[in-house]
Each structure stands twice: as structure tokens, then as C-alpha cells.
Amino acid sequence: MTKIWEKILGIHPIGVTDNFFDLGGHSLLAVQLTSEIRKITNKDFPVMALFHNQTIERLAGIIADRSWSVQWSSAVPIHTGGSKKPLFTVHDTNMARFLEPDQPLYILTHPSKDDNNLAPYETVEKIAAKNLKEMRTVQPKGPYLIGGFCFWAIVALEMVHQLTKQGEEVSLFFLVEPSNIDLPNHQPQDTSFKSRVIHHGRNLEPLNVKEKLVYLIQKTFHKIKSKTNYKYITYTIKTIICSIYVRLGRPLPHALRSFYFFDYIEKIMKSYIPKVYSGKAVLFYADKILPGTHEKWNNLITGGVEIHKVTGAKHLNILRDPYVGIWAKQLSAYLKKAQATKEGRKA
């Protein structure tokens, strides 16, 4: 086990009581590590096992114990020391090393971390509600410190909405490379057969007979071409295979888990309509930002948005060295400000 850790983390030597996350581990490396463990144990070893057993000593213990269960809380403690209010992040951001030693940190892991229950929540609202329930087992009352990365920043946004509605206070809300999001007046696109018929009917109405024939031929040819597209065929085959496994209640093959999960995220994002948050937020971005992103988030978060650009970083490596240290140290200053009083109300 020690050799596997040293290989994955690129550190030598590693002791059996060293913490995976303190050594620079994060969710992407966790996936690689558990994949190696599956090879040597020949068992379907879940990633969540590492999140709840963060040392070689503890991990080896549960591997040797045939009675261990994979059903754990999704509120994973990364650092529990200190008297400050805990910081909750939706998705691992690999920033624990750069926070103050007395700053507790918890990761609210997503459904895909449990290999036998990949996507049990079909809406952003339900995922947020589940996270809040888990968060309250650690901290029953606010004020809360919450953040998220990429799609999980959207989940974090829904969490602060639900907390505000429940009369709770959020003293710090931060987002790292949040996914682009439509404005509150956005309506989910209706792609049903009936809506497509109505759409084409409106397009055909002003055309003469010849133009209508050309229109129908073009649309039919485009449909046939798109259906024979290699990517479309591959996507369809993968979707069918995943559907069969899920309906049978069987764990998905490891090769399909990422596909299933990201396809699931894309679908629920299309149906989510964000609400305006009257509080404020801190945003950390990589170098390249999609046009209009700032304006969208300024319209969604009306209490004020402070934006920090991490020079040289890209979407995924913003979670890795050296970039994670840059924005995590900036975040640390916001944490001090948010916890300036015992109640943490001087945001």
C-alpha cells in the first residue's frame, strides 16, 4: 500500500499514519489510487473508502476487514482541529494545506463518490438539500462558510438560497471556476416531439409548396446525418448500456462511470433555473473566461461579486500546485474576515 501511495503522490518516503490530503492528495488522485487498490485486491473498492480512511494504516485496516460498509456520510472531514467555524466545500478543492491550522474543513462529496449509487438525485435542488442535511450533522446552525468548484459551484449557490430561505446566515460564499449559467429568466428548452412539430409547423407556414418540400428534405437529411454520426452512435450505445446497469441495480463498469456521471450533470443543469442571491460572493477564475460570464454572475449575486483571476491557471489545474496555493491563500484572508467575531458575522 505504501508503494502505491508513493507512486500516485510522487512522494518518498510516506509513513503509514500520514494523511492522504495533507500530502497533496485530491479527488483526481483518489480515483487513481483506488483503481490501483482494486487491481491488487481484486475487489470493487469505492473511492469513498479513501475519503473516510485517509491514512495507509486505516485504509489497510478496512481492506483486511470483510465486514466494512461503503455507506458513509458525504460530509468528509479533511481537517477537524481548531475552534473556528468549519468551512464546507462542494467537491474536493485540494486547499487544506494553505488554510490556517485551526480552520476545520469538510468536503461535501457528490453521489459519484459512492460507486454503488452514482446519481440518486435528479435535480440540483435535491442535491443541495442532501448536502445541507449532511452539513448540519457537523454544524447545526449558521453562520455558514460555503464554496464549490465547477458544476458544484452551482450546487453551492442553490445551498445558500435554501439556507437564506430557512433564515440562516452565510458569512462567506466562494466559487472556483464556476460553470457558466443562464440568467433567472431562462426557461428550460422544450425538446419534446410535440414542441418540435409546432416549431417546424411555424417555419413551414409562410413557405410555398416547393419551399416546403426543400425544407423537409433538408431537415430529414440533417437528421439522418446526425443519427449516423460516430459520436452520436457511441453516445447512444453508452447511454443504453448505463441504463441497463442502473435498472438492474448493478454497479456500472469503471470505464463508464465518468461518462454516466457527467451526462447526468449536463441533463440536470439544463433543467435548473437559478434564483437571484441577495448576498455576496468571491469568485476565483483561471486565465480564460467565457465572454459575458462576469455579467451573468453579477446579475445573479446582487450583494456584490469580488473576482480574482489566477494567472496561468486552466480549468482543472486551478486545483493543483502551484495555482491552488495562490487562490487558497487569498481565500484564507476572506475566512479571517468572515470569522472576525465569535459569531462570524463581520463578513
C-alpha positions as CSV (number, residue, x, y, z in Angstrom):
1,M,0.0,0.0,0.0
2,T,2.9,2.4,0.8
3,K,4.4,1.8,-2.6
4,I,1.1,2.6,-4.3
5,W,0.8,5.9,-2.3
6,E,4.4,6.9,-3.1
7,K,3.8,6.2,-6.8
8,I,0.5,8.1,-7.1
9,L,1.6,11.1,-4.9
10,G,5.2,11.3,-6.1
11,I,6.5,11.4,-2.6
12,H,9.1,9.2,-0.8
13,P,9.0,8.1,1.9
14,I,5.4,8.0,3.2
15,G,4.5,6.8,6.7
16,V,1.5,4.7,7.5
17,T,-0.1,7.4,9.6
18,D,0.4,10.2,7.0
19,N,-2.8,11.8,5.8
20,F,-3.5,11.5,2.0
21,F,-4.9,15.1,1.7
22,D,-2.1,16.6,3.9
23,L,0.3,15.1,1.4
24,G,-1.3,16.9,-1.5
25,G,-3.9,14.3,-2.5
26,H,-7.2,15.3,-4.1
27,S,-10.2,13.7,-5.8
28,L,-8.5,13.0,-9.1
29,L,-5.5,11.3,-7.4
30,A,-8.0,9.5,-5.1
31,V,-9.6,7.9,-8.2
32,Q,-6.1,6.7,-9.4
33,L,-5.2,5.4,-6.0
34,T,-8.4,3.4,-5.5
35,S,-8.1,2.0,-9.1
36,E,-4.6,0.6,-8.1
37,I,-6.1,-0.9,-4.9
38,R,-8.8,-2.6,-7.0
39,K,-6.1,-4.3,-9.0
40,I,-4.2,-5.7,-6.1
41,T,-7.3,-6.7,-4.0
42,N,-9.5,-7.8,-7.0
43,K,-12.4,-6.1,-5.2
44,D,-14.8,-3.3,-6.2
45,F,-13.2,-0.7,-3.9
46,P,-15.1,2.6,-3.6
47,V,-13.4,6.0,-3.7
48,M,-15.4,7.0,-0.6
49,A,-13.4,4.5,1.4
50,L,-10.3,6.7,1.0
51,F,-12.2,9.9,1.9
52,H,-13.2,8.3,5.2
53,N,-9.9,6.4,5.8
54,Q,-7.2,8.9,4.9
55,T,-4.1,7.1,6.1
56,I,-2.4,3.8,5.0
57,E,-3.0,2.4,8.4
58,R,-6.7,2.9,8.4
59,L,-7.2,2.0,4.7
60,A,-5.3,-1.3,5.2
61,G,-7.4,-2.0,8.2
62,I,-10.7,-1.8,6.3
63,I,-9.3,-3.9,3.4
64,A,-8.4,-6.6,5.8
65,D,-11.9,-6.3,7.5
66,R,-14.5,-8.1,5.4
67,S,-17.4,-6.5,7.4
68,W,-16.7,-2.9,6.4
69,S,-19.6,-1.0,4.8
70,V,-19.5,1.6,1.9
71,Q,-22.4,3.6,3.3
72,W,-20.8,6.6,4.9
73,S,-21.8,10.2,5.4
74,S,-21.0,12.5,2.5
75,A,-19.6,15.2,4.9
76,V,-16.0,14.1,4.8
77,P,-13.7,15.7,7.5
78,I,-10.4,16.8,5.9
79,H,-9.2,18.8,8.9
80,T,-11.2,18.9,12.2
81,G,-8.8,20.7,14.5
82,G,-9.4,24.3,15.7
83,S,-12.1,26.3,17.3
84,K,-13.2,28.2,14.2
85,K,-16.4,27.6,12.3
86,P,-15.9,24.8,9.7
87,L,-15.5,25.6,6.0
88,F,-17.6,23.4,3.7
89,T,-16.7,22.8,0.0
90,V,-18.8,21.0,-2.5
91,H,-16.2,19.0,-4.4
92,D,-12.6,18.5,-3.2
93,T,-10.5,21.6,-4.0
94,N,-7.1,20.4,-2.5
95,M,-6.7,23.6,-0.5
96,A,-6.4,22.2,3.1
97,R,-2.6,22.8,3.2
98,F,-2.9,26.5,2.6
99,L,-5.5,27.3,5.2
100,E,-4.9,28.3,8.9
101,P,-4.0,25.3,11.1
102,D,-7.1,26.0,13.3
103,Q,-9.5,26.1,10.3
104,P,-11.8,23.0,10.1
105,L,-12.5,21.8,6.6
106,Y,-15.1,19.4,5.3
107,I,-15.8,18.2,1.8
108,L,-19.4,17.5,0.8
109,T,-18.8,14.7,-1.7
110,H,-21.1,14.1,-4.6
111,P,-23.1,10.9,-5.4
112,S,-20.5,9.6,-7.8
113,K,-18.1,9.0,-4.9
114,D,-20.3,6.1,-3.9
115,D,-19.7,3.5,-6.6
116,N,-22.9,1.7,-6.0
117,N,-25.2,4.8,-6.0
118,L,-23.9,7.1,-8.7
119,A,-26.8,9.5,-9.3
120,P,-29.7,9.2,-6.9
121,Y,-30.7,12.9,-7.1
122,E,-32.3,14.1,-10.3
123,T,-32.3,17.9,-9.6
124,V,-29.8,20.5,-8.4
125,E,-32.3,21.3,-5.6
126,K,-32.3,17.8,-4.3
127,I,-28.5,17.5,-4.3
128,A,-28.3,20.8,-2.4
129,A,-30.9,19.7,0.2
130,K,-28.9,16.5,0.7
131,N,-25.7,18.4,1.2
132,L,-27.4,20.7,3.7
133,K,-28.7,17.8,5.7
134,E,-25.2,16.3,5.9
135,M,-23.6,19.7,6.7
136,R,-26.0,20.2,9.6
137,T,-24.7,16.9,11.2
138,V,-21.4,18.8,11.7
139,Q,-22.7,22.3,12.2
140,P,-26.5,22.5,13.2
141,K,-26.7,26.4,13.0
142,G,-25.1,29.2,11.0
143,P,-23.4,31.4,10.1
144,Y,-22.0,29.1,7.4
145,L,-18.9,29.2,5.2
146,I,-19.6,27.5,1.8
147,G,-17.9,27.1,-1.6
148,G,-17.8,25.0,-4.7
149,F,-16.0,24.2,-7.9
150,C,-17.3,24.0,-11.5
151,F,-20.8,22.4,-11.5
152,W,-20.6,22.1,-7.8
153,A,-20.4,25.8,-7.5
154,I,-24.0,25.8,-8.9
155,V,-25.0,23.4,-6.2
156,A,-23.4,25.6,-3.6
157,L,-25.4,28.5,-5.0
158,E,-28.6,26.6,-4.5
159,M,-27.5,25.7,-1.0
160,V,-27.1,29.3,0.0
161,H,-30.5,30.0,-1.5
162,Q,-32.1,27.3,0.6
163,L,-30.2,28.4,3.8
164,T,-31.4,32.0,3.2
165,K,-34.9,30.9,2.8
166,Q,-34.7,29.0,6.1
167,G,-33.5,32.1,7.9
168,E,-29.8,31.0,8.2
169,E,-26.8,33.2,7.6
170,V,-24.0,32.6,5.1
171,S,-21.0,34.7,6.2
172,L,-18.7,33.5,3.3
173,F,-19.7,32.2,-0.2
174,F,-16.9,31.4,-2.7
175,L,-16.9,29.9,-6.1
176,V,-13.9,28.4,-8.0
177,E,-14.2,28.2,-11.8
178,P,-18.0,28.0,-11.7
179,S,-19.8,26.6,-14.7
180,N,-21.5,29.1,-17.0
181,I,-25.1,29.5,-16.0
182,D,-28.2,31.0,-17.6
183,L,-29.9,34.0,-16.1
184,P,-33.1,33.6,-13.9
185,N,-35.4,34.5,-16.9
186,H,-34.1,31.4,-18.7
187,Q,-36.7,28.7,-19.3
188,P,-35.7,25.0,-19.9
189,Q,-35.7,24.1,-23.5
190,D,-38.7,22.0,-24.5
191,T,-37.4,19.3,-26.8
192,S,-40.5,17.1,-26.8
193,F,-41.9,15.7,-30.1
194,K,-44.9,17.9,-29.8
195,S,-42.8,21.1,-29.4
196,R,-40.7,20.1,-32.4
197,V,-43.8,19.6,-34.6
198,I,-45.1,23.1,-33.5
199,H,-41.7,24.6,-34.3
200,H,-41.4,23.1,-37.8
201,G,-45.1,23.9,-38.4
202,R,-44.4,27.6,-37.8
203,N,-41.4,27.5,-40.1
204,L,-43.4,25.8,-42.9
205,E,-46.4,28.1,-42.7
206,P,-45.1,31.1,-44.7
207,L,-43.5,28.8,-47.4
208,N,-44.9,27.8,-50.8
209,V,-45.2,24.2,-51.8
210,K,-41.7,24.0,-53.4
211,E,-40.1,25.7,-50.5
212,K,-41.8,23.4,-48.0
213,L,-40.5,20.4,-49.9
214,V,-37.0,21.7,-49.9
215,Y,-37.3,22.5,-46.1
216,L,-38.5,19.0,-45.3
217,I,-35.8,17.3,-47.4
218,Q,-33.0,19.4,-45.7
219,K,-34.3,18.7,-42.2
220,T,-34.7,15.0,-43.0
221,F,-31.2,14.8,-44.4
222,H,-29.7,16.6,-41.4
223,K,-31.5,14.3,-39.0
224,I,-30.2,11.2,-40.9
225,K,-26.7,12.6,-41.0
226,S,-26.7,13.4,-37.2
227,K,-28.0,10.0,-36.4
228,T,-25.2,8.3,-38.3
229,N,-22.6,10.5,-36.7
230,Y,-19.9,8.3,-34.9
231,K,-20.0,10.4,-31.7
232,Y,-23.8,10.2,-31.6
233,I,-23.7,6.4,-32.1
234,T,-21.1,6.0,-29.4
235,Y,-23.1,8.2,-27.0
236,T,-26.3,6.2,-27.7
237,I,-24.6,2.9,-27.1
238,K,-23.0,4.1,-23.8
239,T,-26.3,5.5,-22.7
240,I,-28.1,2.2,-23.3
241,I,-25.5,0.2,-21.5
242,C,-25.6,2.5,-18.5
243,S,-29.4,2.4,-18.4
244,I,-29.4,-1.4,-18.4
245,Y,-26.9,-1.5,-15.4
246,V,-28.8,1.1,-13.5
247,R,-32.2,-0.6,-14.0
248,L,-30.7,-3.9,-12.9
249,G,-29.3,-2.2,-9.8
250,R,-25.8,-3.3,-10.8
251,P,-22.6,-1.1,-10.3
252,L,-21.5,0.4,-13.6
253,P,-18.2,-0.7,-15.1
254,H,-15.4,1.7,-14.1
255,A,-14.9,2.7,-17.8
256,L,-18.5,4.1,-17.9
257,R,-18.8,5.8,-14.6
258,S,-17.3,9.2,-15.6
259,F,-19.4,9.2,-18.8
260,Y,-22.6,8.4,-16.9
261,F,-22.0,11.0,-14.2
262,F,-21.1,13.9,-16.5
263,D,-24.0,13.1,-18.8
264,Y,-26.2,13.1,-15.7
265,I,-24.8,16.5,-14.7
266,E,-25.4,18.0,-18.1
267,K,-29.1,16.9,-18.1
268,I,-29.9,18.3,-14.6
269,M,-28.1,21.6,-15.4
270,K,-30.4,22.1,-18.4
271,S,-33.5,21.9,-16.1
272,Y,-32.1,24.2,-13.4
273,I,-33.3,27.8,-13.2
274,P,-31.1,29.8,-10.8
275,K,-32.6,32.4,-8.4
276,V,-31.0,35.7,-7.6
277,Y,-29.0,35.7,-4.4
278,S,-29.0,38.9,-2.5
279,G,-25.8,38.2,-0.6
280,K,-22.2,38.5,-1.9
281,A,-19.6,36.1,-3.2
282,V,-15.9,35.7,-4.0
283,L,-15.1,34.1,-7.4
284,F,-11.7,32.6,-8.4
285,Y,-11.1,32.2,-12.2
286,A,-8.4,30.8,-14.4
287,D,-6.9,33.0,-17.2
288,K,-9.6,32.4,-19.8
289,I,-13.2,33.3,-19.0
290,L,-16.1,33.0,-21.4
291,P,-17.4,36.3,-22.6
292,G,-20.3,37.6,-20.5
293,T,-19.5,35.4,-17.5
294,H,-18.8,38.3,-15.2
295,E,-22.1,40.0,-16.2
296,K,-24.1,36.8,-15.6
297,W,-22.8,36.3,-12.1
298,N,-23.1,40.0,-11.2
299,N,-26.8,39.7,-12.2
300,L,-27.2,36.5,-10.1
301,I,-25.4,37.7,-7.0
302,T,-26.7,41.2,-6.3
303,G,-24.9,41.8,-3.0
304,G,-21.6,42.1,-4.7
305,V,-19.1,39.9,-6.5
306,E,-15.3,40.1,-5.9
307,I,-13.4,38.4,-8.8
308,H,-9.8,37.1,-8.6
309,K,-8.0,35.8,-11.7
310,V,-5.4,33.1,-11.1
311,T,-2.8,33.9,-13.8
312,G,-1.5,30.9,-15.7
313,A,-4.2,28.5,-14.4
314,K,-6.6,26.5,-16.5
315,H,-10.0,25.0,-15.6
316,L,-8.7,21.8,-14.0
317,N,-5.1,22.7,-12.9
318,I,-6.5,25.6,-10.8
319,L,-7.0,22.8,-8.2
320,R,-3.3,21.8,-8.4
321,D,0.0,23.2,-7.4
322,P,1.1,25.9,-7.7
323,Y,-2.3,27.6,-8.6
324,V,-4.3,26.1,-5.7
325,G,-1.9,27.8,-3.3
326,I,-2.5,31.2,-4.9
327,W,-6.3,31.4,-4.6
328,A,-6.4,29.4,-1.3
329,K,-4.2,32.0,0.4
330,Q,-6.5,34.7,-0.9
331,L,-9.5,32.8,0.4
332,S,-7.8,32.5,3.8
333,A,-7.9,36.3,4.1
334,Y,-11.7,36.2,3.4
335,L,-12.1,33.5,6.0
336,K,-10.3,35.6,8.7
337,K,-12.6,38.5,7.9
338,A,-15.7,36.3,8.0
339,Q,-14.7,34.9,11.4
340,A,-13.6,38.2,12.8
341,T,-16.1,37.9,15.7
342,K,-17.1,34.8,17.6
343,E,-20.3,34.6,15.7
344,G,-18.5,35.2,12.3
345,R,-20.9,37.9,11.3
346,K,-18.4,40.5,10.1
347,A,-18.2,39.4,6.5
